C-alpha cells in the first residue's frame, strides 16, 4: 500500500538576516578590542617562582565575564534563541550582567538582570550605565527561578550562564582565555605553567582551562580557589554533595550554593578553600603591590597561589603559576576597600592583609 509523501513543513524562526548582522556586530566589537595583558608579579623572596596575573579587568566591560557574555550571545544567536525583539534576562551577581547589558545594547535589545540586593552598588550602577535594568531580589538562591519567570512573562530569553557557560565557549581555541594564556607565556623563562589557579562561579572558565590543558597534552595542573561557604569544594570532596543551601560568602562572582551544570569536577587537580577575610586581605595587599586595584575574587586566587608558591619554595622547586585578575577593585570601593564596611562586617581582614604583604615582600608563609 503506497503512502502519500509527507507535506513540507515550514518552521518559523528569527530573521536570518538580522541574526547574521547581530553576529557580525558582536564579532566587530571583539575585533576592535585588544587581548588582555599578562602581568608578572614581582616576588623578590621567591626568585625561582614566577607569578603572573591575566588582567581581565581591561575588557570593555571591565571583567573576565566579558568573554563569557560574548560566547553566550553568539551561542544563543546561532541557536535561534534571540531575535530583534527579544528581551534578554540573566541571573547574575553583577559582572556577567554588566557585560551582557553592554552586548544587548549593541544589538538594540532590552536587558534585565536578576541581581541579589547585597550586590555592590558600583556593579548595579555599571549595569544601569550599560543600559540594563536591575531586578533586585532578597534571596540569591531564588535568582534562577525568578529569571525563568521574568523571561516567560515578557516572552524573552533567559541566558542562564550557569547552565550554558561551559558549552558556549570554544575551549579548543578561538582566543579563549586558555589559548591566550599559553600564547602569552611562550617567551617566559618557564613557559608551561606548573599551575593555573582560578575560581568558579558558573564553572565555565575552569572547564575551558581544564579542557585546553588536556587538549595540549601538557603537564600544567588546574587549582580551584573556592570561597569557604561554596558548594564546589564540598562536591570535590564528596560527589554526593550538590547543594549547601546558602553560600554565605561576600566574595562576588565565585562560589555557589549549588553545583552548577557548567562545573566539571573531573578537570580540577586540586582545590584550595579560602575564607572571606583572607580573600579581601590578599586583594588589598596585592592591589598596593602591583599598583592597580583588584577585586575580591582575585584575592581568593592570590591566596591560593601563595600557598602553592610556599610549597614550591620549601621543596626547592622552580616554575611559573598563572592566575586571573578577574575585575577591578574600583567596583568594590564601598565594600572590600572601605574600612567602615569591613568593621561592620566583622571580618578580621587587617591580620591577613599584613600576612599577605609579608608574603609578597619577604616570602613569608601565609598559613
N, C-alpha and C positions, 0 to 999 in steps of 0.2 A: 504494500500500500504506500503510495507516494505522499509526501507531505509538502505543503506549500512552503516556500522559503520564508524564513523569518523576516519581518519588515526591518528596515534600517531604523536604528534607534538614535535619535539626535539628542544629545545632552547639553543642557545649558551650562555655561561656565563664565568666568570673568573674561572680559575683553582682553584677548591675547595681545593686541597692540598696546594697550595700557600696561599690561604686565611686563612686556618687553621693555617699554620705556622706563618703568619703575626699576627694573633690574639694572638697566643702563645708568639711571640716576644714582643708584647706590654704588655701583662699580666706579663711576666717575668721581664720586666723593672719596672713595677709597684711594683712587689713583692720585688724587690731589694731596694725600696725606703721606708723610714720610714714615719710615719704620721707627719704632720706639728705641730709645738708647739702652745700651747695656753698660751700666756704671760699675767701675771697680771700686770697692770699698777698701780704704787703707787699713791694714791690720799690722801695725809695726811690731807687735809682740808675737805674731804667728807668720813669719816670713815664708814658710813652706806651704801655706794655705792661702788661696786667693778666693775672695768672696765677691760675687757680682750681683747687682740688682737690675733686673729687667724693668725699666721705668715705664710702666703702663699709664702713668698719670699724664703723659704728653699726648695722648689721643685727643681728638677734637672735643670729646665729652669728658675727658679727664680721668678715665679709669680703664682697668682691664676689661670691663664689661662692654666696652665699645666693640671689641672683636666679637663677643657673643651676640650682641644685638644685631650686628651686620649679618652674621650667619643665620640667626633666627629669622630675620626678614627675608633673606634670599631663599631659605628653606620653605617658608610659608608662601611666598610668591610663586615659587616653582612647583609647589604642591597644589596651587589653585585655591588657596585658602583666603587670599587677600585680593580685594578689588578696589576700584576707585572710590567707593562709598563706605568701605569697611572701617568701623571703629576698632582700634587696637586696644586690647585690655591686657595688663600684665600684673602679676603678683611680684612685688619687689621691695626690698628694704631700702632701695634708693638708687644705687649706681646703674643697675640694668635699666631701671625706669628712665633715668636721665638720658641714657644712650638711645633707648627705643623712642623716647619723645623726640629726640633730635632727628632720627630717621623718619619717623612718622610725619614730622613737619616737612621734611624734604619731599615727601610723596603727597603732601596735602591731605593727610589723614588725621582724624581726631584720635587722641591718645589719652587713656585713663589708667593711672597707676593705683593699684590697691596696696596701700602702704600702712604699716603699723604706726600708731600715733607717736611712739617714742623715737622714731627716726629723726636724725639730726635736722634741725631747721635749715641748715645750709643745703642739705640734699633736697629737701622739699622745695626750697627756693630754686634750686638748679633744675628740678623737673618742670616747675612752672615757667622758668626762664626759657626752656626749650619748647614751650607751647603746650605742655601736658597739663592734665587735671589730676589732682591728688584726691583719691577716695580713701579717707583715713578710717582705720578700724582699731578697736581696742585690743582684740586678741589676735596675735600674729598667726596662731595655728589655724584660724578661720580664713586666711587670705586666699587659699586655693578655692574653697567652696564659694566665697564671695565673688571671686573673679569669674568663675563659671556662671554664676547668677547674673552678673552685670553684662557679660558678653551675650548671654541668651536674651536678656531683656532688651538690649539695643540692636540685636542682630549682628553683633560684631564678632571678632576673632580673639580668643584668649591665646596669647603666645605660649604660655606655660613653659617658661625657661627650665623649670626643674624636671620636666619630662623630656624635653627635646634638645637640651644643651649638648649632650654627648653625641647625638646623631646628626645634628645640624652642622657641626664643624668638620671640615675636611682635614682629618688628622694626618693624612699622608703628606700634606704639603699645602700648596696654595697660600703661602705666607702665614700658616698657622703660627701660634706663639712658639710651639716646639721647634719647628723648622727655623724660625727666626733666631732663637737662642743658639742653636748649633751652628748656624751660618755665622753669627757674630762672634762665636768663640773660636773660630778656625785659626786665628793668628795669635791666640793667647798661649802662655807658657804651658798650661795644661788644658788643651782644647776640648777634651772629653770630660765633662764634669763627673766627679765622684758621686755627687748628689744633686738633684734638683728638688727644691723644697717649695711646696705650695699648700694653700688651704683649699677647702671645698665648701662651696655654697650650693650650687647646682651639682657639682662634681664634673662639669664639662671640661674645665681646664686640666684637672688631674687625669681625666680619661684621655684627653688629647695628648698630653705629655707622655703618659704611660704607654700608650699605643705607639707613639712615634719612636720612643726609645727602643721598644721591641722590634719595630719595623726596621730600624737602622742596624740592629744586631749588636749594639754596643754594650758596655758594662755599666753605664750610668744607672743609678738607682733613684727611686722616687720616694720622698719622705713627705707624709701628710702632716701639716701643722694644724691641729684642731683645738678649738676652744673647749674648756673643761666641761661645759654643760651640753655639748653637742652629742648627737646620736651616732655620728660616723665612727669615732674611735671605739665606742662600745660595740658597734656592729663588727668592726675589725677583730675585736677580741672574742666575740660570740655572735655568730651569724644569725642566731635566732632573735637577737635584739634589733627591732625595726623602728622603734619609737620610744622617746623618753618623756613624752607629754609636753614638756616645755624646755626649751634650750636654756634660757635664763642668762645667756652671755650678753654683754653690752658691746661686743665687737661686731660691727655691722659688716654684712657681706659674706661671712663664712660661718660655719656651724649651723646645724639644723636640728629641729626637734624630732625629725623623722629621717629615715634613709631614703633619699630621693631616687627617682628612677634613673637619673643620669649618673649616679655614683657607681663606679665599678671597683669593688674592693680588691679584686684579684690583681689589679695594676699597682697597688700600694706595697712597697717593700718594707716600710717602717712608718710608725706614727709617733709623733710627739704631742703630748697633751699639755696645753699652755693655759694657765688661768688668766683672767682679765687684767689683773694688776701687773703681771709680767709683760703682757702684750702692750699695754699702754706705756709702761716704763721703758720698754725697748723702743717703741715708736718715738717717744720724746727724746731719748738719748741719741738714737740713730739720726733723727732729724737735725740735731745740732751738729753731729759728726760729719754729715755729708752736705750740710748747708741747704737742705730743701725739706719741707715738711712732709712726713709720711703718715698715712692713716693707721688705724689700729690693727687691721689685718696684716699690714706689713710688719708691725711689731710682733705679731704672732709668728710669722715666718722667720723673722730675725732671731727670736729667742730659740727657735728650733735649730737654726743654723749655728748659733753659739754653742749649743750642746754638741752638735756634730763636730764643730771645729775643735772644741775642747778634747773630745775623744781622739781625733786625728793627731792633735799635738802631743797628747800623752803617749800615743802609740808610735810617735815618730814618723807619721805618715804625711805625705805631701799630696797636693792636688787642688782641685777647684770645686766650689759649690756655687750654684746659681739659685737665686730665689726671686720673688716678684715684689716690686714696689707697686702695690695694687691701685692705690689712688692717693691723691694729695691730702696732707693733713689740714689744708685750708678748709676742707669740708667739715672739720671737727674742732674748729676754734672754740665753739661753745661747749664742747664736751671734753675730749681727751686732753686738750691743751688749755683747759680752763681750770685753774686751781680750786675755784669755788665749787664747780661741778664735781671735781674729784673728791673734795672734802665731803660734800653732801652724799656722794655715792658710797662712802665708807671703804673705799679701796686703798690699800697700802701701796701706793704707786711709788712714792719717793725712794723707798728702800730698794726697789727693783730697778728704778731708773739709775740710781748710783751704782748698782751691781753691773748693769749693762754698760755703763760708761767705763767702769773699771775693766771690763772685758775688752772693750774697744781700744783703750789706751795701753793696758798692761797685759792683756791676755788672761785675766783672772777668770776662774771658773764661775759660771752663772748659777748653777746648782745641779 
